[in-house]
Amino acid sequence: MAGGKETTRQRMINIMYLVLLAMLALNVSDTILNAFKNINDSLETSKSNVNLSIDQLFAAFENSKLKEEPARAQPIYDKAKQAKAIADDLDNYIKSLKEKFKQQGDGIDPETEDLVRRDNMDIAQNIMINGKEGEKLKEKVNATREKLIALLDEADRKNISFSLEAKDPVKKSKGNWQEVYFGEGTPLTAAMTILTKLQTDTKNAEAEVVKKLFGNMDKALVNIDKFAAVAVAPTSYVIQGQPYTAEVFLTASDSKSNPDISVGGGKLSVKDGKGTYTGGTGNVGVFKWVGTIRVKQTDGQIKEYKTPEQTYQVAKPSATVSSTKMNVIYAGIPNPFAVSAAGFPLESVRASISAGSMSGGNGNYMVNVSGGQVGQEVSINVTASNAGKTVNLGVQKFRVKGIPAPVAKVGGRMGGDVASVQLKSESEIEADLDDFPFDVSFRILRYKMTIIKPRQEAVTIPGSGGSFTGAVRSALNAIVPGTRVFFDDIVSQGPDGRQKILPSISFTAK
């Protein structure tokens, strides 16, 4: 402030300035408050998603494991229900705190969708610090964490990663946990966001515990007391010239003791108790084989096991190409195609066209050809990748056709009697293509309109484009009952760029 003697007015100004500075120091900007609101909304969404995931875990377990193995699944299911009850108890307590915040914060402002007194820095402190609710919340958070962990096996407890925990800061000068999060200077909306985060942490902790509990059902229970011969082939459908392979092995076998495995009298190379059989694919046809496994028992005797009869088919390379709407290709528009090849995954199949363009993949393509190809044939070639090699699967030809000519319509009508008021209200002449499998748009380039009023000479007016404007609009506005209106020399253009003259249409005004 200025030195020396001050007038009463100057002292008043100085006092007001100090008050303003104090108000500014206490004020929290809307930008910061909005940021807390956005974080709170994001946490609410995350909490809802986790809750939905938990419900789906319970539903899946109830519909599968609990029905299939009730004796083993029921204890696990009961523990998961305990986890849910423990988490819900904490969640409900936090909800009660949020309700107190809402009541003392004068409810929700419909404009900000946030608390009316969201910038208040006393409410949260009074409830959580002065009212001791923060200390109670801290105890319940830590107790909930311990209860959830106690539901897990010793091995699962070591890998806990959820963040549900209320720990005092390392530096004592910062105060305890509740003072850090809800103490002096904490806006009400920030405190509300902290509570929502704790709810989200609670749900995440519940989800992790439930997943670990349900995961115990999938831990293998192995009882090696039976032997069975098994043959596994990646596929039973093989393209001519490509190798057919299958694994023949003894289940529950010891990798240190390789059994004797043969097919058709020929011994197979055995590794880790498994033999690999490679069948011939030089000829087309169906081929069958049986694997024989001989194992030396502990008493020195040889035990023999045979696989079920295996079948594989060798076929010539082939491909199927089909238009999903027509057996032709229309010029000027995208034509959807499905391309597949028996015995090959869709991602390995490729297709190309001799003229035009073909885009897409994984079995679904779009074919485009220009109007200049109308009346000609194009070829679609299909190949596939197999073991690093490109296999040619065949070529099919398709005829290129032009898009059929549309018909002219006014107000959805192709002529006939129409009320004069209705005819006056129409704004354009359209080109419509009926009963065509593609959604094709045409535009009107030009036309002529002839109007014959009762006892008057015919008047012909040219129109440009499809809209009724200028002289055409004026003439239509002047029609009376009994007037006949003709549209002819109608020229349209389709997506293939070709122009077509459409049949004339006529109306009689009533």
One Martini backbone bead per residue (centre of mass of N, CA, C, O) as a GRO file, in nm:
protein
  510
    1MET     BB    1   0.102   0.031   0.009
    2ALA     BB    2   0.080   0.354   0.062
    3GLY     BB    3   0.227   0.602   0.211
    4GLY     BB    4   0.114   0.779   0.456
    5LYS     BB    5  -0.159   0.965   0.440
    6GLU     BB    6  -0.499   0.849   0.432
    7THR     BB    7  -0.787   0.832   0.305
    8THR     BB    8  -1.089   0.695   0.338
    9ARG     BB    9  -1.112   0.602   0.046
   10GLN     BB   10  -0.832   0.461   0.029
   11ARG     BB   11  -0.882   0.256   0.258
   12MET     BB   12  -1.124   0.117   0.121
   13ILE     BB   13  -0.973   0.020  -0.132
   14ASN     BB   14  -0.761  -0.151   0.016
   15ILE     BB   15  -0.957  -0.346   0.151
   16MET     BB   16  -1.089  -0.453  -0.112
   17TYR     BB   17  -0.825  -0.567  -0.232
   18LEU     BB   18  -0.772  -0.777  -0.008
   19VAL     BB   19  -1.035  -0.933  -0.048
   20LEU     BB   20  -0.986  -1.012  -0.344
   21LEU     BB   21  -0.728  -1.174  -0.297
   22ALA     BB   22  -0.859  -1.383  -0.112
   23MET     BB   23  -1.065  -1.485  -0.319
   24LEU     BB   24  -0.860  -1.576  -0.533
   25ALA     BB   25  -0.710  -1.784  -0.350
   26LEU     BB   26  -0.985  -1.963  -0.313
   27ASN     BB   27  -1.016  -2.001  -0.603
   28VAL     BB   28  -1.145  -2.237  -0.843
   29SER     BB   29  -1.128  -2.327  -1.144
   30ASP     BB   30  -1.330  -2.457  -1.389
   31THR     BB   31  -1.115  -2.632  -1.525
   32ILE     BB   32  -1.052  -2.806  -1.276
   33LEU     BB   33  -1.339  -2.898  -1.212
   34ASN     BB   34  -1.390  -3.031  -1.490
   35ALA     BB   35  -1.164  -3.238  -1.466
   36PHE     BB   36  -1.286  -3.391  -1.228
   37LYS     BB   37  -1.550  -3.462  -1.370
   38ASN     BB   38  -1.423  -3.630  -1.601
   39ILE     BB   39  -1.286  -3.838  -1.421
   40ASN     BB   40  -1.540  -3.937  -1.282
   41ASP     BB   41  -1.685  -4.038  -1.538
   42SER     BB   42  -1.465  -4.242  -1.621
   43LEU     BB   43  -1.482  -4.412  -1.360
   44GLU     BB   44  -1.778  -4.491  -1.385
   45THR     BB   45  -1.743  -4.648  -1.650
   46SER     BB   46  -1.532  -4.848  -1.548
   47LYS     BB   47  -1.707  -4.967  -1.322
   48SER     BB   48  -1.933  -5.075  -1.505
   49ASN     BB   49  -1.755  -5.265  -1.675
   50VAL     BB   50  -1.654  -5.441  -1.441
   51ASN     BB   51  -1.930  -5.530  -1.341
   52LEU     BB   52  -2.010  -5.672  -1.604
   53SER     BB   53  -1.774  -5.874  -1.602
   54ILE     BB   54  -1.854  -6.015  -1.339
   55ASP     BB   55  -2.135  -6.112  -1.430
   56GLN     BB   56  -2.021  -6.286  -1.664
   57LEU     BB   57  -1.853  -6.477  -1.491
   58PHE     BB   58  -2.088  -6.596  -1.330
   59ALA     BB   59  -2.262  -6.692  -1.568
   60ALA     BB   60  -2.052  -6.885  -1.694
   61PHE     BB   61  -2.013  -7.063  -1.442
   62GLU     BB   62  -2.311  -7.147  -1.402
   63ASN     BB   63  -2.343  -7.270  -1.711
   64SER     BB   64  -2.096  -7.477  -1.657
   65LYS     BB   65  -1.931  -7.575  -1.403
   66LEU     BB   66  -2.176  -7.597  -1.202
   67LYS     BB   67  -2.311  -7.822  -1.386
   68GLU     BB   68  -2.070  -8.026  -1.449
   69GLU     BB   69  -1.904  -7.966  -1.142
   70PRO     BB   70  -2.047  -7.921  -0.850
   71ALA     BB   71  -1.859  -8.035  -0.628
   72ARG     BB   72  -1.608  -7.851  -0.720
   73ALA     BB   73  -1.753  -7.563  -0.775
   74GLN     BB   74  -1.908  -7.465  -0.519
   75PRO     BB   75  -1.677  -7.359  -0.333
   76ILE     BB   76  -1.580  -7.148  -0.537
   77TYR     BB   77  -1.849  -6.997  -0.566
   78ASP     BB   78  -1.877  -6.913  -0.266
   79LYS     BB   79  -1.621  -6.737  -0.259
   80ALA     BB   80  -1.711  -6.539  -0.480
   81LYS     BB   81  -1.957  -6.439  -0.320
   82GLN     BB   82  -1.793  -6.324  -0.087
   83ALA     BB   83  -1.640  -6.115  -0.254
   84LYS     BB   84  -1.891  -5.959  -0.337
   85ALA     BB   85  -1.992  -5.886  -0.051
   86ILE     BB   86  -1.739  -5.732   0.043
   87ALA     BB   87  -1.741  -5.518  -0.186
   88ASP     BB   88  -2.034  -5.414  -0.143
   89ASP     BB   89  -1.996  -5.298   0.140
   90LEU     BB   90  -1.798  -5.074   0.057
   91ASP     BB   91  -1.963  -4.949  -0.173
   92ASN     BB   92  -2.209  -4.863   0.005
   93TYR     BB   93  -2.052  -4.675   0.192
   94ILE     BB   94  -1.959  -4.478  -0.029
   95LYS     BB   95  -2.243  -4.400  -0.119
   96SER     BB   96  -2.318  -4.259   0.149
   97LEU     BB   97  -2.102  -4.037   0.123
   98LYS     BB   98  -2.200  -3.920  -0.150
   99GLU     BB   99  -2.477  -3.835  -0.041
  100LYS     BB  100  -2.368  -3.624   0.158
  101PHE     BB  101  -2.233  -3.450  -0.052
  102LYS     BB  102  -2.492  -3.389  -0.211
  103GLN     BB  103  -2.658  -3.255   0.013
  104GLN     BB  104  -2.436  -3.033   0.098
  105GLY     BB  105  -2.410  -2.955  -0.228
  106ASP     BB  106  -2.711  -2.901  -0.343
  107GLY     BB  107  -2.671  -3.102  -0.553
  108ILE     BB  108  -2.746  -3.085  -0.902
  109ASP     BB  109  -2.627  -2.925  -1.183
  110PRO     BB  110  -2.767  -2.924  -1.500
  111GLU     BB  111  -2.532  -2.777  -1.650
  112THR     BB  112  -2.271  -2.944  -1.519
  113GLU     BB  113  -2.343  -3.221  -1.371
  114ASP     BB  114  -2.277  -3.108  -1.089
  115LEU     BB  115  -2.218  -2.983  -0.811
  116VAL     BB  116  -2.315  -2.686  -0.693
  117ARG     BB  117  -2.068  -2.697  -0.457
  118ARG     BB  118  -1.788  -2.794  -0.591
  119ASP     BB  119  -1.586  -2.551  -0.467
  120ASN     BB  120  -1.603  -2.647  -0.191
  121MET     BB  121  -1.365  -2.666   0.109
  122ASP     BB  122  -1.550  -2.786   0.372
  123ILE     BB  123  -1.729  -3.036   0.346
  124ALA     BB  124  -1.525  -3.272   0.329
  125GLN     BB  125  -1.378  -3.201   0.593
  126ASN     BB  126  -1.620  -3.227   0.788
  127ILE     BB  127  -1.687  -3.525   0.722
  128MET     BB  128  -1.393  -3.673   0.711
  129ILE     BB  129  -1.247  -3.528   0.960
  130ASN     BB  130  -1.442  -3.415   1.177
  131GLY     BB  131  -1.643  -3.682   1.134
  132LYS     BB  132  -1.448  -3.950   1.086
  133GLU     BB  133  -1.497  -4.092   0.801
  134GLY     BB  134  -1.206  -4.129   0.696
  135GLU     BB  135  -1.113  -4.333   0.910
  136LYS     BB  136  -1.331  -4.543   0.846
  137LEU     BB  137  -1.259  -4.580   0.547
  138LYS     BB  138  -0.972  -4.678   0.584
  139GLU     BB  139  -1.045  -4.936   0.745
  140LYS     BB  140  -1.233  -5.062   0.527
  141VAL     BB  141  -1.031  -5.084   0.295
  142ASN     BB  142  -0.819  -5.267   0.441
  143ALA     BB  143  -1.019  -5.490   0.522
  144THR     BB  144  -1.109  -5.565   0.238
  145ARG     BB  145  -0.838  -5.652   0.131
  146GLU     BB  146  -0.787  -5.883   0.336
  147LYS     BB  147  -1.043  -6.049   0.278
  148LEU     BB  148  -0.985  -6.106  -0.024
  149ILE     BB  149  -0.708  -6.241   0.010
  150ALA     BB  150  -0.810  -6.475   0.204
  151LEU     BB  151  -0.962  -6.635  -0.038
  152LEU     BB  152  -0.687  -6.720  -0.127
  153ASP     BB  153  -0.429  -6.875  -0.217
  154GLU     BB  154  -0.102  -6.858  -0.155
  155ALA     BB  155  -0.008  -6.834  -0.454
  156ASP     BB  156  -0.212  -6.596  -0.530
  157ARG     BB  157  -0.120  -6.375  -0.317
  158LYS     BB  158   0.162  -6.299  -0.457
  159ASN     BB  159  -0.009  -6.171  -0.732
  160ILE     BB  160  -0.114  -5.914  -0.629
  161SER     BB  161  -0.241  -5.589  -0.804
  162PHE     BB  162  -0.428  -5.427  -0.650
  163SER     BB  163  -0.516  -5.073  -0.533
  164LEU     BB  164  -0.663  -5.150  -0.264
  165GLU     BB  165  -0.550  -4.884  -0.051
  166ALA     BB  166  -0.474  -4.722   0.281
  167LYS     BB  167  -0.195  -4.514   0.297
  168ASP     BB  168   0.030  -4.353   0.451
  169PRO     BB  169   0.251  -4.134   0.417
  170VAL     BB  170   0.586  -4.122   0.456
  171LYS     BB  171   0.547  -3.825   0.515
  172LYS     BB  172   0.425  -3.684   0.805
  173SER     BB  173   0.381  -3.381   0.711
  174LYS     BB  174   0.122  -3.462   0.522
  175GLY     BB  175  -0.020  -3.664   0.682
  176ASN     BB  176  -0.274  -3.855   0.653
  177TRP     BB  177  -0.474  -4.009   0.435
  178GLN     BB  178  -0.736  -3.833   0.481
  179GLU     BB  179  -0.590  -3.554   0.460
  180VAL     BB  180  -0.482  -3.579   0.170
  181TYR     BB  181  -0.783  -3.627   0.032
  182PHE     BB  182  -0.983  -3.439   0.261
  183GLY     BB  183  -0.861  -3.186   0.331
  184GLU     BB  184  -0.749  -2.894   0.314
  185GLY     BB  185  -0.854  -2.760  -0.003
  186THR     BB  186  -1.085  -2.960  -0.093
  187PRO     BB  187  -1.286  -3.002  -0.328
  188LEU     BB  188  -1.580  -3.158  -0.361
  189THR     BB  189  -1.532  -3.289  -0.649
  190ALA     BB  190  -1.263  -3.424  -0.567
  191ALA     BB  191  -1.376  -3.603  -0.340
  192MET     BB  192  -1.574  -3.753  -0.523
  193THR     BB  193  -1.353  -3.878  -0.708
  194ILE     BB  194  -1.214  -4.044  -0.488
  195LEU     BB  195  -1.458  -4.226  -0.430
  196THR     BB  196  -1.482  -4.342  -0.718
  197LYS     BB  197  -1.202  -4.470  -0.721
  198LEU     BB  198  -1.258  -4.666  -0.485
  199GLN     BB  199  -1.482  -4.817  -0.632
  200THR     BB  200  -1.308  -4.913  -0.867
  201ASP     BB  201  -1.099  -5.063  -0.695
  202THR     BB  202  -1.302  -5.261  -0.577
  203LYS     BB  203  -1.391  -5.393  -0.846
  204ASN     BB  204  -1.108  -5.483  -0.935
  205ALA     BB  205  -1.056  -5.665  -0.692
  206GLU     BB  206  -1.296  -5.850  -0.732
  207ALA     BB  207  -1.222  -5.945  -1.019
  208GLU     BB  208  -0.948  -6.076  -0.949
  209VAL     BB  209  -1.052  -6.281  -0.744
  210VAL     BB  210  -1.263  -6.422  -0.922
  211LYS     BB  211  -1.070  -6.514  -1.143
  212LYS     BB  212  -0.886  -6.687  -0.960
  213LEU     BB  213  -1.104  -6.876  -0.856
  214PHE     BB  214  -1.213  -6.978  -1.132
  215GLY     BB  215  -0.926  -7.073  -1.237
  216ASN     BB  216  -0.910  -7.339  -1.060
  217MET     BB  217  -1.085  -7.517  -1.258
  218ASP     BB  218  -0.838  -7.523  -1.487
  219LYS     BB  219  -0.673  -7.705  -1.327
  220ALA     BB  220  -0.507  -7.974  -1.366
  221LEU     BB  221  -0.618  -8.326  -1.341
  222VAL     BB  222  -0.391  -8.576  -1.318
  223ASN     BB  223  -0.435  -8.938  -1.426
  224ILE     BB  224  -0.201  -9.180  -1.485
  225ASP     BB  225  -0.378  -9.498  -1.593
  226LYS     BB  226  -0.386  -9.471  -1.914
  227PHE     BB  227  -0.393  -9.598  -2.249
  228ALA     BB  228  -0.372  -9.419  -2.574
  229ALA     BB  229  -0.417  -9.392  -2.908
  230VAL     BB  230  -0.300  -9.113  -3.119
  231ALA     BB  231  -0.422  -8.914  -3.402
  232VAL     BB  232  -0.292  -8.606  -3.557
  233ALA     BB  233  -0.430  -8.380  -3.796
  234PRO     BB  234  -0.457  -8.074  -3.933
  235THR     BB  235  -0.577  -8.222  -4.201
  236SER     BB  236  -0.808  -8.396  -4.445
  237TYR     BB  237  -0.747  -8.167  -4.665
  238VAL     BB  238  -0.571  -8.197  -4.977
  239ILE     BB  239  -0.364  -8.073  -5.204
  240GLN     BB  240  -0.218  -8.140  -5.476
  241GLY     BB  241   0.131  -8.169  -5.377
  242GLN     BB  242   0.070  -8.159  -5.082
  243PRO     BB  243   0.138  -8.225  -4.764
  244TYR     BB  244   0.070  -8.493  -4.535
  245THR     BB  245   0.022  -8.458  -4.179
  246ALA     BB  246   0.086  -8.656  -3.871
  247GLU     BB  247   0.029  -8.737  -3.532
  248VAL     BB  248   0.174  -9.011  -3.337
  249PHE     BB  249   0.063  -9.094  -3.001
  250LEU     BB  250   0.101  -9.135  -2.651
  251THR     BB  251  -0.074  -9.103  -2.394
  252ALA     BB  252   0.097  -9.039  -2.103
  253SER     BB  253   0.381  -9.016  -2.185
  254ASP     BB  254   0.724  -9.049  -2.172
  255SER     BB  255   0.978  -8.855  -2.301
  256LYS     BB  256   1.213  -9.072  -2.216
  257SER     BB  257   1.008  -9.290  -2.362
  258ASN     BB  258   1.011  -9.433  -2.669
  259PRO     BB  259   0.803  -9.561  -2.874
  260ASP     BB  260   0.674  -9.782  -3.113
  261ILE     BB  261   0.607  -9.646  -3.442
  262SER     BB  262   0.358  -9.732  -3.700
  263VAL     BB  263   0.280  -9.741  -4.067
  264GLY     BB  264   0.232 -10.000  -4.263
  265GLY     BB  265   0.521 -10.115  -4.131
  266GLY     BB  266   0.640  -9.828  -4.095
  267LYS     BB  267   0.862  -9.652  -3.933
  268LEU     BB  268   0.883  -9.387  -3.707
  269SER     BB  269   0.982  -9.094  -3.603
  270VAL     BB  270   1.080  -9.033  -3.259
  271LYS     BB  271   0.961  -8.760  -3.032
  272ASP     BB  272   0.847  -8.731  -2.729
  273GLY     BB  273   0.639  -8.978  -2.805
  274LYS     BB  274   0.635  -8.881  -3.118
  275GLY     BB  275   0.497  -8.935  -3.439
  276THR     BB  276   0.556  -8.870  -3.792
  277TYR     BB  277   0.325  -8.862  -4.060
  278THR     BB  278   0.370  -8.903  -4.425
  279GLY     BB  279   0.165  -8.870  -4.683
  280GLY     BB  280   0.054  -8.919  -4.990
  281THR     BB  281  -0.015  -8.659  -5.282
  282GLY     BB  282   0.002  -8.745  -5.597
  283ASN     BB  283  -0.300  -8.838  -5.569
  284VAL     BB  284  -0.627  -8.861  -5.621
  285GLY     BB  285  -0.816  -8.906  -5.310
  286VAL     BB  286  -0.882  -9.159  -5.068
  287PHE     BB  287  -0.711  -9.208  -4.752
  288LYS     BB  288  -0.593  -9.477  -4.535
  289TRP     BB  289  -0.497  -9.518  -4.179
  290VAL     BB  290  -0.286  -9.694  -3.926
  291GLY     BB  291  -0.164  -9.679  -3.602
  292THR     BB  292   0.120  -9.825  -3.425
  293ILE     BB  293   0.176  -9.901  -3.072
  294ARG     BB  294   0.471  -9.991  -2.880
  295VAL     BB  295   0.500 -10.102  -2.536
  296LYS     BB  296   0.710 -10.135  -2.262
  297GLN     BB  297   0.679 -10.292  -1.985
  298THR     BB  298   0.787 -10.352  -1.662
  299ASP     BB  299   0.778 -10.683  -1.736
  300GLY     BB  300   0.867 -10.676  -2.064
  301GLN     BB  301   0.621 -10.642  -2.210
  302ILE     BB  302   0.426 -10.597  -2.504
  303LYS     BB  303   0.223 -10.320  -2.590
  304GLU     BB  304  -0.062 -10.274  -2.806
  305TYR     BB  305  -0.163  -9.989  -3.012
  306LYS     BB  306  -0.444  -9.846  -3.189
  307THR     BB  307  -0.566  -9.644  -3.409
  308PRO     BB  308  -0.790  -9.499  -3.553
  309GLU     BB  309  -0.911  -9.455  -3.846
  310GLN     BB  310  -0.767  -9.267  -4.104
  311THR     BB  311  -0.861  -8.977  -4.311
  312TYR     BB  312  -0.772  -8.858  -4.646
  313GLN     BB  313  -0.788  -8.593  -4.894
  314VAL     BB  314  -0.716  -8.562  -5.243
  315ALA     BB  315  -0.711  -8.259  -5.435
  316LYS     BB  316  -0.765  -8.041  -5.658
  317PRO     BB  317  -0.727  -7.740  -5.747
  318SER     BB  318  -0.960  -7.490  -5.616
  319ALA     BB  319  -1.236  -7.251  -5.681
  320THR     BB  320  -1.472  -7.007  -5.550
  321VAL     BB  321  -1.674  -6.779  -5.749
  322SER     BB  322  -1.915  -6.531  -5.626
  323SER     BB  323  -2.175  -6.339  -5.665
  324THR     BB  324  -2.379  -6.179  -5.421
  325LYS     BB  325  -2.608  -6.085  -5.665
  326MET     BB  326  -2.464  -6.175  -5.941
  327ASN     BB  327  -2.342  -6.323  -6.265
  328VAL     BB  328  -2.248  -6.025  -6.297
  329ILE     BB  329  -2.099  -5.717  -6.413
  330TYR     BB  330  -2.135  -5.384  -6.327
  331ALA     BB  331  -2.092  -5.084  -6.447
  332GLY     BB  332  -1.988  -4.815  -6.217
  333ILE     BB  333  -2.006  -5.026  -5.972
  334PRO     BB  334  -1.998  -5.194  -5.684
  335ASN     BB  335  -1.910  -5.547  -5.667
  336PRO     BB  336  -1.986  -5.802  -5.469
  337PHE     BB  337  -1.751  -6.053  -5.346
  338ALA     BB  338  -1.691  -6.407  -5.302
  339VAL     BB  339  -1.385  -6.571  -5.187
  340SER     BB  340  -1.288  -6.920  -5.210
  341ALA     BB  341  -1.096  -7.212  -5.076
  342ALA     BB  342  -1.051  -7.526  -5.046
  343GLY     BB  343  -0.820  -7.571  -4.775
  344PHE     BB  344  -0.812  -7.252  -4.730
  345PRO     BB  345  -0.753  -6.979  -4.581
  346LEU     BB  346  -0.870  -6.667  -4.634
  347GLU     BB  347  -0.592  -6.508  -4.582
  348SER     BB  348  -0.446  -6.680  -4.835
  349VAL     BB  349  -0.639  -6.550  -5.034
  350ARG     BB  350  -0.632  -6.436  -5.381
  351ALA     BB  351  -0.752  -6.162  -5.596
  352SER     BB  352  -0.791  -6.089  -5.955
  353ILE     BB  353  -0.821  -5.861  -6.236
  354SER     BB  354  -0.797  -5.789  -6.579
  355ALA     BB  355  -1.023  -5.555  -6.548
  356GLY     BB  356  -0.988  -5.308  -6.338
  357SER     BB  357  -1.095  -5.353  -5.992
  358MET     BB  358  -0.975  -5.510  -5.669
  359SER     BB  359  -1.101  -5.513  -5.336
  360GLY     BB  360  -0.976  -5.657  -5.037
  361GLY     BB  361  -1.051  -5.946  -4.812
  362ASN     BB  362  -1.122  -6.234  -4.653
  363GLY     BB  363  -1.343  -6.304  -4.907
  364ASN     BB  364  -1.393  -5.984  -4.953
  365TYR     BB  365  -1.508  -5.797  -5.242
  366MET     BB  366  -1.450  -5.527  -5.486
  367VAL     BB  367  -1.584  -5.458  -5.809
  368ASN     BB  368  -1.445  -5.249  -6.081
  369VAL     BB  369  -1.587  -5.112  -6.381
  370SER     BB  370  -1.612  -4.962  -6.675
  371GLY     BB  371  -1.812  -4.854  -6.933
  372GLY     BB  372  -1.603  -4.962  -7.158
  373GLN     BB  373  -1.670  -5.286  -7.075
  374VAL     BB  374  -1.922  -5.320  -7.211
  375GLY     BB  375  -1.963  -5.652  -7.350
  376GLN     BB  376  -1.739  -5.779  -7.194
  377GLU     BB  377  -1.470  -5.968  -7.058
  378VAL     BB  378  -1.366  -6.091  -6.736
  379SER     BB  379  -1.101  -6.196  -6.513
  380ILE     BB  380  -1.071  -6.416  -6.224
  381ASN     BB  381  -0.798  -6.465  -6.010
  382VAL     BB  382  -0.688  -6.745  -5.801
  383THR     BB  383  -0.491  -6.754  -5.500
  384ALA     BB  384  -0.248  -6.925  -5.280
  385SER     BB  385  -0.087  -6.975  -4.969
  386ASN     BB  386   0.168  -7.246  -4.932
  387ALA     BB  387   0.446  -7.284  -4.774
  388GLY     BB  388   0.551  -7.016  -4.943
  389LYS     BB  389   0.354  -7.078  -5.181
  390THR     BB  390   0.202  -7.029  -5.496
  391VAL     BB  391  -0.135  -7.116  -5.577
  392ASN     BB  392  -0.321  -7.200  -5.852
  393LEU     BB  393  -0.698  -7.205  -5.854
  394GLY     BB  394  -0.807  -7.019  -6.088
  395VAL     BB  395  -1.046  -6.918  -6.354
  396GLN     BB  396  -1.300  -6.661  -6.408
  397LYS     BB  397  -1.573  -6.549  -6.602
  398PHE     BB  398  -1.721  -6.218  -6.682
  399ARG     BB  399  -1.984  -6.019  -6.754
  400VAL     BB  400  -2.037  -5.693  -6.883
  401LYS     BB  401  -2.282  -5.467  -6.771
  402GLY     BB  402  -2.521  -5.246  -6.796
  403ILE     BB  403  -2.718  -5.030  -6.664
  404PRO     BB  404  -3.026  -4.995  -6.649
  405ALA     BB  405  -3.287  -4.818  -6.736
  406PRO     BB  406  -3.472  -4.584  -6.623
  407VAL     BB  407  -3.743  -4.401  -6.486
  408ALA     BB  408  -3.970  -4.151  -6.499
  409LYS     BB  409  -4.056  -3.921  -6.225
  410VAL     BB  410  -4.336  -3.757  -6.047
  411GLY     BB  411  -4.395  -3.809  -5.735
  412GLY     BB  412  -4.380  -4.132  -5.810
  413ARG     BB  413  -4.489  -4.088  -6.104
  414MET     BB  414  -4.579  -4.205  -6.458
  415GLY     BB  415  -4.857  -4.072  -6.458
  416GLY     BB  416  -5.166  -3.926  -6.504
  417ASP     BB  417  -5.387  -3.849  -6.277
  418VAL     BB  418  -5.378  -3.518  -6.109
  419ALA     BB  419  -5.368  -3.289  -5.892
  420SER     BB  420  -5.291  -2.965  -5.930
  421VAL     BB  421  -5.171  -2.919  -5.649
  422GLN     BB  422  -4.970  -3.154  -5.662
  423LEU     BB  423  -4.814  -3.066  -5.917
  424LYS     BB  424  -4.721  -2.788  -5.801
  425SER     BB  425  -4.551  -2.923  -5.552
  426GLU     BB  426  -4.346  -3.016  -5.732
  427SER     BB  427  -3.965  -3.013  -5.782
  428GLU     BB  428  -3.913  -3.282  -5.968
  429ILE     BB  429  -3.732  -3.499  -6.179
  430GLU     BB  430  -3.691  -3.852  -6.187
  431ALA     BB  431  -3.465  -4.138  -6.164
  432ASP     BB  432  -3.583  -4.477  -6.162
  433LEU     BB  433  -3.482  -4.806  -6.034
  434ASP     BB  434  -3.643  -5.093  -6.071
  435ASP     BB  435  -3.565  -5.400  -5.969
  436PHE     BB  436  -3.266  -5.359  -5.833
  437PRO     BB  437  -2.996  -5.486  -5.640
  438PHE     BB  438  -2.894  -5.194  -5.654
  439ASP     BB  439  -2.790  -4.878  -5.532
  440VAL     BB  440  -2.885  -4.638  -5.772
  441SER     BB  441  -2.783  -4.323  -5.911
  442PHE     BB  442  -2.956  -4.073  -6.088
  443ARG     BB  443  -2.940  -3.804  -6.334
  444ILE     BB  444  -3.074  -3.516  -6.462
  445LEU     BB  445  -2.996  -3.316  -6.740
  446ARG     BB  446  -3.266  -3.310  -6.933
  447TYR     BB  447  -3.572  -3.144  -7.068
  448LYS     BB  448  -3.924  -3.139  -7.169
  449MET     BB  449  -4.205  -2.913  -7.133
  450THR     BB  450  -4.558  -2.960  -7.196
  451ILE     BB  451  -4.834  -2.727  -7.211
  452ILE     BB  452  -5.203  -2.783  -7.205
  453LYS     BB  453  -5.453  -2.576  -7.208
  454PRO     BB  454  -5.762  -2.497  -7.218
  455ARG     BB  455  -5.797  -2.346  -7.518
  456GLN     BB  456  -5.482  -2.377  -7.584
  457GLU     BB  457  -5.169  -2.355  -7.662
  458ALA     BB  458  -4.882  -2.504  -7.681
  459VAL     BB  459  -4.609  -2.526  -7.433
  460THR     BB  460  -4.248  -2.524  -7.456
  461ILE     BB  461  -4.001  -2.621  -7.203
  462PRO     BB  462  -3.686  -2.616  -7.105
  463GLY     BB  463  -3.474  -2.831  -6.894
  464SER     BB  464  -3.226  -2.815  -6.632
  465GLY     BB  465  -3.211  -3.074  -6.491
  466GLY     BB  466  -3.445  -3.182  -6.233
  467SER     BB  467  -3.541  -2.911  -6.157
  468PHE     BB  468  -3.806  -2.677  -6.086
  469THR     BB  469  -3.731  -2.388  -6.266
  470GLY     BB  470  -3.829  -2.098  -6.357
  471ALA     BB  471  -4.028  -2.143  -6.622
  472VAL     BB  472  -4.127  -2.416  -6.518
  473ARG     BB  473  -4.239  -2.318  -6.246
  474SER     BB  474  -4.437  -2.104  -6.361
  475ALA     BB  475  -4.606  -2.299  -6.533
  476LEU     BB  476  -4.700  -2.490  -6.302
  477ASN     BB  477  -4.840  -2.262  -6.129
  478ALA     BB  478  -5.060  -2.210  -6.383
  479ILE     BB  479  -5.225  -2.445  -6.359
  480VAL     BB  480  -5.527  -2.616  -6.449
  481PRO     BB  481  -5.789  -2.778  -6.477
  482GLY     BB  482  -5.718  -2.980  -6.771
  483THR     BB  483  -5.427  -2.993  -6.780
  484ARG     BB  484  -5.151  -3.086  -6.987
  485VAL     BB  485  -4.846  -3.279  -6.906
  486PHE     BB  486  -4.525  -3.299  -7.065
  487PHE     BB  487  -4.243  -3.537  -7.069
  488ASP     BB  488  -3.948  -3.508  -7.271
  489ASP     BB  489  -3.636  -3.561  -7.356
  490ILE     BB  490  -3.509  -3.750  -7.132
  491VAL     BB  491  -3.192  -3.711  -6.966
  492SER     BB  492  -2.966  -3.949  -6.832
  493GLN     BB  493  -2.718  -4.035  -6.562
  494GLY     BB  494  -2.494  -4.265  -6.459
  495PRO     BB  495  -2.217  -4.403  -6.292
  496ASP     BB  496  -2.095  -4.492  -6.589
  497GLY     BB  497  -2.159  -4.217  -6.780
  498ARG     BB  498  -2.412  -4.290  -6.926
  499GLN     BB  499  -2.654  -4.193  -7.160
  500LYS     BB  500  -3.024  -4.166  -7.132
  501ILE     BB  501  -3.337  -4.205  -7.287
  502LEU     BB  502  -3.647  -4.149  -7.166
  503PRO     BB  503  -3.958  -4.199  -7.130
  504SER     BB  504  -4.242  -4.056  -7.154
  505ILE     BB  505  -4.459  -3.831  -6.962
  506SER     BB  506  -4.805  -3.787  -6.841
  507PHE     BB  507  -5.048  -3.532  -6.734
  508THR     BB  508  -5.367  -3.472  -6.561
  509ALA     BB  509  -5.536  -3.213  -6.440
  510LYS     BB  510  -5.791  -3.186  -6.159
   0.00000   0.00000   0.00000
